[in-house]
Amino acid sequence: STMPSNEGQAAGNERAGGGASDQSVCSLSEAEAELICPVTDIQMLEVAKVAGTKWSDIGVYLGFNSSQLKDYEVRHSCSLYKRLFDLLTDWASRETEATVGMLLVACRSADVGGAAIKALKKHRH
């Protein structure tokens, strides 16, 4: 029941042979698919583990303000990674389109792009 529309082309359907659009979106190329797929808890945890002191920079790039960042600091005074994991899960629940790509952009902006990419490669979809 494939309906003719140009949505399929946007998803790269013609390249995938016109199969179900869900599958073709997440089988673009591994790297591209990864970026547009929703971010998972495990991926957020892996990024949180490697971000270290850059946790607050990532928060700023994801739209958190200084008083919100202070709250995470108070809540998890002894653990940088719990601060960031908490922040990321809040971000993912308020951001309806929270994707791996958006998270990576924030990590790159905070100078932890390389570490984040390595961490994410452990947990591909």
Residue frames as a rotation matrix with the C-alpha (Angstrom) as fourth column:
SER 1
0.568 0.823 0.000 0.00
0.823 -0.568 0.000 0.00
0.000 0.000 -1.000 0.00
THR 2
-0.479 -0.778 -0.406 2.61
0.701 -0.618 0.356 2.52
-0.528 -0.114 0.842 -1.10
MET 3
0.672 0.738 -0.059 1.00
0.578 -0.573 -0.581 5.82
-0.463 0.357 -0.811 -2.02
PRO 4
0.026 -0.694 0.720 2.74
0.902 -0.294 -0.316 7.96
0.431 0.658 0.618 -4.66
SER 5
0.975 0.164 -0.148 4.14
0.212 -0.884 0.417 11.03
-0.062 -0.438 -0.897 -2.96
ASN 6
0.438 -0.879 0.187 7.41
-0.105 -0.256 -0.961 12.87
0.893 0.401 -0.204 -2.88
GLU 7
0.658 -0.223 0.719 7.97
-0.745 -0.054 0.665 11.96
-0.110 -0.973 -0.202 0.78
GLY 8
0.893 -0.286 0.348 9.47
0.274 0.958 0.085 8.68
-0.357 0.020 0.934 -0.42
GLN 9
0.571 -0.710 0.412 12.07
0.427 -0.172 -0.888 10.52
0.701 0.683 0.205 -2.47
ALA 10
0.435 -0.394 0.810 13.08
-0.679 -0.734 0.007 12.62
0.591 -0.553 -0.587 0.52
ALA 11
0.658 -0.132 0.741 13.60
-0.585 0.530 0.614 9.42
-0.473 -0.838 0.271 2.50
GLY 12
-0.398 -0.863 -0.312 15.77
-0.869 0.245 0.430 7.97
-0.295 0.442 -0.847 -0.27
ASN 13
0.272 0.648 0.712 13.12
-0.389 0.750 -0.535 5.39
-0.880 -0.131 0.456 -1.19
GLU 14
0.877 0.112 -0.467 13.96
-0.480 0.219 -0.850 5.13
0.007 0.969 0.246 -4.87
ARG 15
-0.084 -0.984 -0.156 17.54
-0.897 0.143 -0.419 4.19
0.435 0.105 -0.894 -3.92
ALA 16
-0.616 -0.129 0.777 16.33
-0.629 0.674 -0.387 1.46
-0.474 -0.727 -0.497 -1.57
GLY 17
-0.969 0.222 -0.107 14.10
0.083 0.703 0.707 -0.03
0.232 0.676 -0.699 -4.27
GLY 18
-0.402 0.882 0.245 10.82
-0.562 -0.449 0.694 1.42
0.723 0.141 0.676 -3.03
GLY 19
-0.491 0.202 -0.847 10.47
0.575 0.806 -0.141 -0.73
0.654 -0.557 -0.512 0.11
ALA 20
0.569 0.710 -0.414 8.72
0.774 -0.294 0.561 0.38
0.277 -0.640 -0.717 3.30
SER 21
0.480 -0.403 0.779 9.78
-0.014 -0.892 -0.452 3.92
0.877 0.206 -0.433 4.04
ASP 22
0.905 -0.156 0.396 10.63
-0.414 -0.100 0.905 3.18
-0.102 -0.983 -0.155 7.71
GLN 23
0.661 -0.669 0.339 13.28
0.531 0.737 0.419 0.71
-0.530 -0.097 0.842 6.70
SER 24
0.401 -0.556 0.728 14.79
0.778 -0.213 -0.591 2.85
0.484 0.803 0.347 3.96
VAL 25
0.762 -0.136 0.633 15.19
-0.311 -0.935 0.174 5.81
0.568 -0.329 -0.755 6.31
CYS 26
0.626 -0.546 0.556 17.25
-0.637 0.054 0.769 3.80
-0.450 -0.836 -0.314 8.76
SER 27
0.379 -0.634 0.674 19.22
0.574 0.732 0.366 2.02
-0.726 0.248 0.642 6.04
LEU 28
0.954 -0.159 -0.254 20.49
-0.286 -0.734 -0.616 5.10
-0.088 0.660 -0.746 4.20
SER 29
0.041 -0.924 -0.381 24.15
-0.045 0.379 -0.924 4.75
0.998 0.055 -0.026 4.98
GLU 30
0.100 0.031 -0.995 25.05
0.880 0.464 0.103 3.65
0.464 -0.885 0.020 8.47
ALA 31
-0.779 -0.524 -0.344 26.42
0.625 -0.689 -0.367 7.07
-0.045 -0.501 0.864 9.32
GLU 32
-0.775 0.534 0.337 23.46
-0.296 -0.779 0.553 9.03
0.558 0.329 0.762 7.91
ALA 33
0.115 0.864 -0.490 20.87
0.192 0.464 0.865 6.74
0.975 -0.193 -0.113 9.47
GLU 34
-0.255 -0.331 -0.909 22.58
0.926 0.186 -0.328 7.06
0.278 -0.925 0.259 12.83
LEU 35
-0.969 -0.248 0.018 22.25
0.237 -0.941 -0.243 10.85
0.077 -0.231 0.970 12.75
ILE 36
-0.551 0.816 0.177 18.52
-0.585 -0.529 0.615 10.96
0.595 0.236 0.768 12.07
CYS 37
-0.080 0.517 -0.852 17.54
0.418 0.793 0.442 8.15
0.905 -0.321 -0.280 14.41
PRO 38
0.725 0.392 0.566 16.13
-0.327 -0.527 0.784 9.07
0.606 -0.754 -0.254 17.84
VAL 39
-0.365 -0.903 0.226 18.74
-0.608 0.048 -0.793 9.08
0.705 -0.427 -0.566 20.57
THR 40
0.425 0.487 -0.763 18.52
0.200 0.771 0.604 6.20
0.883 -0.410 0.230 23.07
ASP 41
0.945 -0.048 0.323 19.18
-0.323 -0.265 0.908 6.12
0.042 -0.963 -0.266 26.81
ILE 42
0.637 -0.754 0.163 22.25
0.629 0.630 0.456 3.94
-0.446 -0.188 0.875 26.28
GLN 43
0.171 -0.576 0.799 23.68
0.808 -0.383 -0.448 6.43
0.564 0.722 0.400 23.78
MET 44
0.615 0.097 0.783 23.07
-0.221 -0.931 0.289 9.32
0.757 -0.351 -0.551 26.18
LEU 45
0.953 -0.276 0.128 24.75
-0.039 0.306 0.951 7.33
-0.302 -0.911 0.281 28.96
GLU 46
0.414 -0.839 0.354 27.80
0.901 0.434 -0.025 6.60
-0.133 0.329 0.935 26.79
VAL 47
0.176 -0.307 0.935 28.17
0.424 -0.834 -0.353 10.28
0.888 0.459 -0.016 25.88
ALA 48
0.842 0.205 0.499 27.69
-0.321 -0.552 0.769 11.31
0.433 -0.808 -0.399 29.51
LYS 49
0.834 -0.550 -0.052 30.55
0.433 0.592 0.680 8.99
-0.343 -0.589 0.731 30.54
VAL 50
0.061 -0.897 0.438 33.05
0.998 0.045 -0.046 10.63
0.021 0.440 0.898 28.17
ALA 51
0.507 0.229 0.831 32.05
0.462 -0.886 -0.037 14.30
0.728 0.403 -0.555 28.42
GLY 52
-0.277 -0.681 -0.678 33.63
0.937 -0.033 -0.349 15.00
0.215 -0.732 0.647 31.82
THR 53
-0.478 0.001 -0.879 33.93
0.529 -0.798 -0.288 18.68
-0.701 -0.603 0.381 32.69
LYS 54
-0.992 0.115 -0.059 32.39
-0.115 -0.567 0.815 19.65
0.060 0.815 0.576 29.33
TRP 55
-0.548 0.835 -0.057 28.95
0.834 0.539 -0.114 18.50
-0.065 -0.110 -0.992 30.57
SER 56
0.014 0.603 -0.798 27.76
0.463 -0.711 -0.529 22.08
-0.886 -0.362 -0.289 31.13
ASP 57
-0.666 -0.282 -0.690 28.97
-0.455 -0.579 0.676 23.26
-0.591 0.765 0.257 27.70
ILE 58
-0.922 0.384 0.049 26.92
0.308 0.651 0.694 20.49
0.234 0.655 -0.718 26.11
GLY 59
-0.241 0.861 -0.449 23.96
0.880 -0.001 -0.474 21.64
-0.409 -0.509 -0.757 28.23
VAL 60
-0.235 0.090 -0.968 24.33
-0.095 -0.993 -0.069 25.21
-0.967 0.076 0.242 26.98
TYR 61
-0.881 -0.164 -0.443 24.46
-0.443 -0.044 0.896 24.04
-0.167 0.985 -0.034 23.34
LEU 62
-0.736 0.670 -0.092 21.28
0.586 0.700 0.408 22.04
0.338 0.246 -0.908 23.95
GLY 63
-0.202 0.689 0.696 19.46
0.108 -0.691 0.715 25.15
0.973 0.220 0.065 25.21
PHE 64
0.417 0.312 -0.854 19.78
0.855 0.183 0.484 24.94
0.307 -0.932 -0.190 29.00
ASN 65
0.534 -0.218 0.817 20.36
-0.165 -0.974 -0.153 28.17
0.830 -0.053 -0.556 30.94
SER 66
-0.445 -0.889 0.106 22.80
-0.285 0.029 -0.958 28.75
0.849 -0.456 -0.267 33.79
SER 67
-0.292 0.348 0.891 20.26
-0.955 -0.055 -0.291 28.36
-0.052 -0.936 0.349 36.58
GLN 68
0.818 0.538 -0.203 19.11
-0.560 0.826 -0.069 25.03
0.130 0.170 0.977 35.13
LEU 69
0.261 -0.816 -0.516 22.74
-0.062 0.519 -0.852 23.90
0.963 0.254 0.085 34.92
LYS 70
-0.533 -0.417 0.736 23.22
-0.697 -0.277 -0.661 24.92
0.480 -0.866 -0.142 38.54
ASP 71
0.383 0.780 0.496 20.29
-0.917 0.385 0.102 22.67
-0.112 -0.493 0.863 39.51
TYR 72
0.822 -0.134 -0.554 21.96
-0.107 0.918 -0.381 19.64
0.559 0.373 0.740 37.90
GLU 73
-0.202 -0.974 0.104 25.19
-0.204 -0.062 -0.977 20.55
0.958 -0.219 -0.187 39.69
VAL 74
-0.350 0.166 0.922 23.43
-0.929 -0.190 -0.318 20.67
0.122 -0.968 0.220 43.06
ARG 75
0.680 0.731 0.057 21.47
-0.733 0.679 0.039 17.48
-0.010 -0.069 0.998 42.39
HIS 76
0.896 -0.434 -0.098 24.59
0.410 0.891 -0.195 15.50
0.172 0.135 0.976 41.47
SER 77
0.827 -0.560 0.055 27.42
-0.549 -0.781 0.299 17.26
-0.125 -0.278 -0.953 43.27
CYS 78
0.139 -0.845 0.517 29.78
-0.458 0.408 0.790 14.27
-0.878 -0.347 -0.330 43.10
SER 79
-0.201 -0.183 0.962 29.18
0.539 0.800 0.265 12.92
-0.818 0.572 -0.062 39.64
LEU 80
-0.573 -0.096 -0.814 29.76
-0.506 -0.740 0.443 14.76
-0.645 0.665 0.376 36.37
TYR 81
-0.969 0.158 -0.188 28.38
-0.083 0.510 0.856 11.94
0.231 0.846 -0.481 34.29
LYS 82
-0.441 0.867 -0.231 25.15
0.876 0.359 -0.322 11.68
-0.197 -0.344 -0.918 36.30
ARG 83
-0.271 0.282 -0.920 24.69
0.026 -0.953 -0.300 15.44
-0.962 -0.106 0.251 35.86
LEU 84
-0.701 -0.076 -0.709 24.96
-0.658 -0.316 0.684 15.15
-0.276 0.946 0.171 32.10
PHE 85
-0.915 0.395 -0.080 22.91
0.327 0.844 0.425 11.96
0.235 0.362 -0.902 31.86
ASP 86
-0.291 0.813 -0.504 20.12
0.726 -0.156 -0.670 13.60
-0.623 -0.561 -0.545 33.86
LEU 87
-0.280 0.102 -0.955 20.33
-0.343 -0.939 0.000 16.71
-0.897 0.328 0.298 31.67
LEU 88
-0.892 -0.130 -0.433 20.30
-0.451 0.215 0.866 14.65
-0.020 0.968 -0.250 28.46
THR 89
-0.725 0.688 -0.023 17.29
0.687 0.725 0.039 12.58
0.044 0.013 -0.999 29.49
ASP 90
-0.076 0.682 -0.727 15.43
0.417 -0.641 -0.644 15.81
-0.906 -0.353 -0.236 30.31
TRP 91
-0.513 -0.200 -0.835 16.48
-0.582 -0.634 0.509 17.22
-0.631 0.747 0.209 26.93
ALA 92
-0.988 0.083 -0.134 15.31
-0.044 0.667 0.744 14.09
0.151 0.741 -0.655 25.09
SER 93
-0.467 0.875 -0.125 11.92
0.849 0.405 -0.341 14.15
-0.248 -0.265 -0.932 26.79
ARG 94
0.108 0.534 -0.839 11.25
0.194 -0.839 -0.509 17.82
-0.975 -0.108 -0.194 26.07
GLU 95
-0.403 -0.343 -0.848 12.76
-0.749 -0.409 0.521 17.81
-0.526 0.846 -0.092 22.55
THR 96
0.550 0.760 0.346 10.34
-0.458 0.621 -0.636 15.84
-0.699 0.191 0.689 20.39
GLU 97
0.948 -0.239 -0.212 12.93
-0.103 0.400 -0.911 15.26
0.303 0.885 0.355 17.67
ALA 98
0.462 -0.828 0.317 15.98
-0.740 -0.163 0.653 14.49
-0.489 -0.536 -0.688 19.85
THR 99
0.963 -0.136 -0.232 18.31
-0.070 0.708 -0.702 12.72
0.260 0.693 0.673 17.42
VAL 100
0.509 -0.859 -0.055 21.82
0.767 0.423 0.483 11.33
-0.392 -0.288 0.874 17.56
GLY 101
0.005 -0.500 0.866 22.83
0.831 -0.479 -0.282 14.09
0.556 0.721 0.413 15.12
MET 102
0.622 0.295 0.725 21.62
-0.066 -0.903 0.425 16.87
0.780 -0.312 -0.542 17.42
LEU 103
0.953 -0.300 -0.042 23.51
0.104 0.192 0.976 15.36
-0.284 -0.934 0.214 20.34
LEU 104
0.264 -0.907 0.328 26.69
0.944 0.313 0.104 15.09
-0.197 0.282 0.939 18.25
VAL 105
0.230 -0.134 0.964 26.46
0.467 -0.854 -0.230 18.71
0.854 0.504 -0.134 17.12
ALA 106
0.884 0.132 0.449 26.32
-0.304 -0.567 0.765 19.81
0.356 -0.813 -0.461 20.77
CYS 107
0.769 -0.637 0.056 29.26
0.397 0.543 0.740 17.52
-0.502 -0.546 0.670 21.65
ARG 108
0.145 -0.721 0.678 31.34
0.951 -0.089 -0.298 18.86
0.275 0.687 0.673 18.75
SER 109
0.470 0.105 0.876 30.57
0.085 -0.994 0.074 22.43
0.879 0.040 -0.476 19.78
ALA 110
0.898 -0.108 0.428 31.77
-0.441 -0.188 0.878 21.57
-0.014 -0.976 -0.217 23.30
ASP 111
0.079 -0.956 -0.284 34.99
-0.935 0.028 -0.354 20.02
0.346 0.293 -0.891 21.91
VAL 112
-0.391 -0.218 0.894 34.12
-0.571 0.819 -0.051 16.43
-0.721 -0.531 -0.445 22.81
GLY 113
0.427 0.613 -0.664 32.97
-0.890 0.156 -0.428 15.35
-0.159 0.774 0.613 19.35
GLY 114
-0.214 -0.619 -0.755 35.67
-0.711 0.629 -0.314 12.72
0.670 0.470 -0.575 18.84
ALA 115
-0.949 -0.144 0.279 35.09
-0.310 0.580 -0.753 11.05
-0.053 -0.802 -0.595 22.19
ALA 116
-0.160 0.976 0.147 31.33
-0.641 0.011 -0.768 11.16
-0.751 -0.217 0.623 21.68
ILE 117
0.314 0.238 -0.919 31.57
-0.921 0.311 -0.234 9.53
0.230 0.920 0.317 18.25
LYS 118
-0.644 -0.620 -0.447 33.73
-0.458 0.781 -0.424 6.72
0.613 -0.068 -0.787 19.68
ALA 119
-0.827 0.376 0.419 31.26
-0.322 0.294 -0.900 6.22
-0.461 -0.879 -0.122 22.53
LEU 120
0.128 0.963 -0.238 28.30
-0.790 -0.046 -0.611 6.12
-0.599 0.266 0.755 20.14
LYS 121
-0.115 -0.225 -0.967 29.95
-0.872 0.489 -0.010 3.61
0.475 0.843 -0.253 17.84
LYS 122
-0.950 -0.226 0.217 29.73
-0.309 0.782 -0.541 1.07
-0.047 -0.581 -0.812 20.65
HIS 123
-0.489 0.851 0.192 25.94
0.308 0.374 -0.874 1.22
-0.816 -0.369 -0.446 20.45
ARG 124
-0.917 0.213 -0.339 24.68
-0.396 -0.364 0.843 1.28
0.056 0.907 0.418 16.89
HIS 125
0.021 0.988 0.151 21.01
-0.900 0.085 -0.429 0.70
-0.436 -0.127 0.891 16.15
